[in-house]
């Protein structure tokens, strides 16, 4: 392919080349022919990922026009994910996390010049340090001791239960997150006056003159997949059913984002085969393509993987491989991204994360729960990390770079996984959990988890609507 492109006078950016390898040969040839027909004689043209986001892959496509020219993938880890699997990589991974979050802290006035932990001494009236939480434990009197470390050393601070404000902050802490501490040294402990998360400012809301639909956890292939409900949803998208108001919303839909668990997968949990009606993962994706392929093709469909999909289990998860989901890739209006990823919908930045870490957060922090996942999402935004706890239920790949740090503040944060709808506007950011198209499973019955089925959140020109398809 590269030779053909070079012969025709094209240069290809590496990320664009990786994406071109996922396309059908006929589609690539169409791209080349359309580019050749539109460039000036002798002009050298560079193929970027943005070029591939246009309608140029279709016969007669125009690089400067097209319904989705303003769609962009801002962050996708599919081709950036790298690890050798050596112990050294784990050190690099946590150093990357620490340094990224330290940089965010240093953008704040009070942490512009933090003190290395190794330099802390009783001679300083006030100390300001940034550290990663190594251990949290309770004393016999129910005070809280938190051990933190940086690249120079480690130190502990103690929070007395009588200090209700700080004790409440200490109860929010989880292992492996990065925090800022202000205080003074008394004996071998720091006595904090402030415990601070990286945090985020209130953002200005981005205007939207279109609608975006958010779904996840369809679990196609499972005996509990709600096929009739999903078909009603598709008919609404195609403006075939609904009230006049709902049809108007459907007419304005430009994007559909699916935040993982498109299919139920194979071997995800013990005895799963007993709950499957399609027992082959390729056939599950074929069925998904059959259903999703009925959606009108002027809606851009963005698909990220979840823990049931045929991507690797460890996060960050690369986009669903084409070898499993080829029929979905053949749909002209689909875009495959990693978990997590950030996309721009006409300038509106959407952070997509399936939500596996919500399990760990709900089990670790007292005031958090699956039923109120919007609170978990707000907490993760304040921590500026999508899965801060290492070594629990969420498998994390220790890579050279930690791609789960929230470097860029989104306008919308979309997740799934917990099968329960949730919504909150937090500091100007839309927090959306899109529920499920799967009825209550045996596992959920054991833990008394009641899913919200067929309830679809839609941002209609910036206003949230939840439409029911039951």
N, C-alpha and C positions, 0 to 999 in steps of 0.2 A: 504494500500500500504506500509506504513512504517513498519508494522508488517512483511509482506512478505520479505521486504528488510533486516530487522534485522535477521530474521530466516536464510536468505541466507548469512549472514555475511557482510552486507554492511552498511556503514554510509553514510548519505546524507546531504550535505550542504543545509541550508534553501533556498537559491536562486534556487538551482538545484531542490529541492522538489517542489517549486512553479511552476517551468516550467514543471516538470513531470506531475503535476496535469492537465495540458492543453493537454497532449498527450492522444491518444487512448490507451485503456487497452492493446491491442495487441502489440502496439509499445513499451510500458513499459516492457511487458514480453519479447520482443525481446532484449531490452537493458539488462535486467537481465541475460538472457541466454547467450548473447554474452560476458558479463563481466565474468560470471562464467566459460565459456570455456577458457578464456585467462589468468585468474589469477593462481598463484601457490597454491598448497595445503596449506590450513591454513592461507593464506594471507588475511589480512583485507584491503578492498578496499573502498576508499572514493569517492562517486559520486559528482563531481563538475559540474558547468555549462559548463566547457570546454569539459567534457566527452560527454555531450549531443550535443555538436556542431560537433561531428564526425559522421561518417556513421554507428555508432554502433546500431542505431535503426532499421537498415535494416537486414534481415536475411543474415548471413555470413559477417556482417560488421566487420571492423578491427579498433580497437581503435588507432592504431599507424599509420595507413594509411588512405587515404581518401582525396578526392579532396578539402574539405573545412576544414581540420584540422587547417589551419592557420587563419580561421575566428573566431573572438571573439567579444563578446558584452562587451565593457568596461564600459559603463554607461547606465543603464536602470532604470527608476524610477517606473516601474510597481508595484514592491513589496516594494518599499522604501517610497512611498508617504504616509504621515500620517498627519492627523489633527483631532482635536476633534470638531472643529467648534466654539470654545470659543474665546472671545476677546483676551485672553492671547496669543493664537496662532499667532495672527497678530503681536504682539510685538516680539515673538520668530522669526517669519518669517523675519521681517526687521532687527533684530539683527543678524540673520544668514547671510543675504545679506551683511550687513555692515562689519561684522567680516571677512567674506571670502574675500571681496574686499580689506579690510584694510590689510590683510595678503599679498595680491598680491602687494600692494603699498609698504609694508615694505621690500619686496624683492628688491626694488630699493634703491640706496644709499641715495638719498636726503630725503627719507621718512622713513628711518630706525628707527628714534626715533621721531615720530610725537608728537605735543603738544596737550594735551586735550583742547578742546575749553574753558572750565571753567577757564583755567590757562592763557588765552590770556590777556595781559595787555600792556599799552603804554611803559613799561620799556624794552620790548623786541625789539631789533633792527630789527630782522627778525623772523617772525612766520611761522611755517610749520604745517598745520592742514589737517586732513582727515575728510570729512563730507558728509552726505547724503543731496542731494538737497531737501529742503522742499518747497520753493516757489521761483518763478521767476516773477519779475514785472518790468515794465518800469516806469521811472520818467516822469514828465511833459516835461522835456527837452530831452526825449528819451535816457537817460542813462539807464543802466541795474543794477538792484539790485537783488542779489541772496542770499537767506537765506539758510544756511546749519546747520546741527546738528550732534552731535555724542552722545555717551551715557552720556556725562557730561553736555551738554548744547547746546546752539545755538548762532549763530552769523551771521551777514550779511556782504557781501562785495559788493562794487560798482565798476562798470566798465564804464568809460566814453567813449562816442562814438568816441571821438577824438583819443583814443588809438585803432587804427584799428585792430592791431594784436590780442589784448585781447578781443576786442568787437566781433570779428569773432568767437573766442573760446566760448564766453558767449552765442552766438546765437546757438551754437551746444548743449547747455545744455538742459536736460529734467528733469522733476520732478522725484525724487526717485532714481536717479543714484548717485553713490559714486564718489567723485572727491577729488583731492588734491589741496591745495591752498598754495602758498608762497607769503608773502607780509609783510606789517606793519600796525599797528593799528593807524588810524587817527580819533579822536573823537569816535563815536560809530560804524564806518565802518572799515573793513579791506580794504586797497588799495592793490590789488594783483599785483605782478610782474609776476606770473605764475599761470595758471589754467591747471591742468594736469589730464588726464584720466588714469585709470590703465594701459591701453595699452598692447602691446605685441611686442616681438622682431621679427626680420626677422628670419624665420626658414629655415632650409636646406631641400630642396625638397627630398622626398622619391622616389627612383626609383620604377617603376612598370613594370613588364614583362607580364602584362595582361590588358584587357580592362574592364572598369566598365561603366555601362549605368545608367543614372539618369532620372527618370520621376516623375511626380506628377499630381494631379488634373485630373484624368481620368473621374471622375464624372459618373461612370457607373450607369445607371438607369434614367439618364436625357434624355430628348428629344434632347438635344444639344450635347450629347456624340457622338464623331466622331468614330463610330464603324469601318467603313471601313479603316480609317486611322490607327486605333489601330491594326487591323488585318494585315495590311501591315507591321507595325512595328514588330509584332510577326513573320511574315514570314521572315523578314530580320534577326531577332535574330536566327531563325532556319536555316539560310544560304540558304534560298530558293529563295530569290530575291536580286537584287542589282548589282552594278558594281563589277568587280573583286576586286577592292580596298575595297569596302564596305563589300563584303563577307569576305574578309580577316580580317577586323575589327571584324565582327560578330564571326568568328571562335575563336578569342582571348578573347571573352567576358566570364568572370568568375562570375561577380556579376551584379545584377540589383537592384537598390535601388529606392523604391517608397516612396516619402516624403508626403504622406497623401492625403486625399480626393479621395480615391479609388472609393467610391460610392458617389452618390449625397445626400443620406440620406433622412430622412423624417422630415418635420416640422422645417427645419433649418431657413427658412425665410417665411414671409407671402405669402400665395397663391402659395407655391412651388408645390403643387400637380398638378397645371395646366401645369407645365413644366416637369412632370415625365411620363415616359412610363412604369416604374416598380414602383409600389406604395407601395411595401412592402420591408423593409430594408433587411430582410433575403433573399428574392428573388434577391435583388440587389447584395448581396455578392455571391449568387449561380451563377449568371451570371458572376461576376468577376472571380470566380474560374473556370468557364467553359472556359473563354478566357485565363486567365493567365496559366491555366493548360495545354494549348497547347504549352507553352514555353518548350524547351528541358530541361531535368531535370539535366543536368550538369551545369546549371547556378543557383547560389544561389540567391534567391529573398528575399530581406529584406524589410519589410513593416512597416511603421510607420503611426499613425493616423493623420487626419487633423480635422478641425472644422466641416466638413460634415459627418465624420465617426461616428460609433456607440460607441464611447468612451465618457467619460465625457467631458463636454465643457471646464471646467477650466484647465489651464495649470499648471503643467505638466500633459499631458494626458497619462494614462496607455495604454498599447498595446490594440488593438481592442479585445474585449472579444470574446472568442471562441463560446459563446452561439449565437452570431450573425453571425460569420464568419466561422462556422465549416467546410464548404467545402474548404475554403482556407487553414485552418489548416491541412486538410487531404492531401494536396499536400506535397510531401516528401522534396521538395527543398525550402520551405518557412520558414522564420524566422520573428517573430513578435516582435517589439520593441516599446518603448514609444516615445512620442513627448515631449521634445527632447530626443535624445539618442546619444551615441558615439559607433561606431563599428570599429574594426580593420580588414582591408582587407589585409591579408598577411603583417601586419606591417604598413599599411597605415591607419591612423586614420581619420575617417569620422564623422563629426558632422552633424546629421540629425535634422532639425527643420522645421516644416511645414511653419511657417512664419506669423502667425496671427498678431504679433506685428508690422509687416511692415505697417499696416494701421495707427497705432498710430504715428509711426515715420514719415511717409509721411505727416501726417496732422499737426505735431508739429514743425518739423525742416524745415526751409525754402528751403534749397537746396536739399532736399530729395524728391523722388517721386516713385510711383509704377513702372513707366517705367524704372527706373534705380535702381532696387533693389540691385544690386551689391554694390552701394554706401551705402545703408542701412546696408547691411551685414558687410561691412568694419567698419561702425560706431559702430555696436553692438560688433564687436570684440574688438575695442578700448575701449569701455565701459565695456567690459568683462561681458556682461549680455544680454540675448536673448530678454527680455521684461522688460526694466527698468521702464516704466511708469505704475503705478498702478492706477486702477480705471477708465480707459477709455474703449475703445472698446474690448481690450483683457482681457478676464476673467482670473484672476490668483488666484490659491488656496493658501491662507495663511497657510503655513504648518510650522512644526517645523524647517525644513531646506529648504532653497531656492535652488531648483535644477536647476534654470535657470541661475545661475552664471556660466560663462565659466571658469571652473577651469583648464581644460586641453586644450592646444592649438592644434587644428587639422591640418592635412595636406589638408583636403578638408572640405568645409562648403557647405552643400547641402540644399536648401530650395525650396518652391513652393509658393502656395497661391495666388500670384498676377497674375498668368496666362500669364506672359510675360518672355520670355527667357532673361537671363543676364549671363555674364561671366566676371570675372576679376581675374588676378593673383595679390594678395595683400600680400606683405611681405612674399612671397613664398607659400602662401595658395591659393588653387583653390576655388574661390567663384562661385558657380553654382546655378542658378535658372532655373528650368527645364520646365517652360511654362505649357502647358495643352494639353489635348485631348478633349476639349470642345469648341464648337464654341461660338461666342459672345452671352451672355445672355441679357435679357431685362434690368437687373440691370446695366450691363456694358455699355449698350447703353446710359442709362441716364447719366452716368459719363464719357462717351466718352473713355472708356477703350477698347483698341483694343488688343485682346489676340494673342499670337504667337502659333498657333495650329500645333500639329504634328511635331514640331521641337525638336529633341531629342539630348541633349548633351551627348557625350561619351568621357571619358578620355581613349584614346588609347595609352597605355604604357606611360602615362604622358602628352600626347599632346591632347588638346581639339579638338574635331570634333563635328559639329552639322549636323545631318542627318535629311532630311525632308521626311515625310510620308504623303503626301497630294494627 
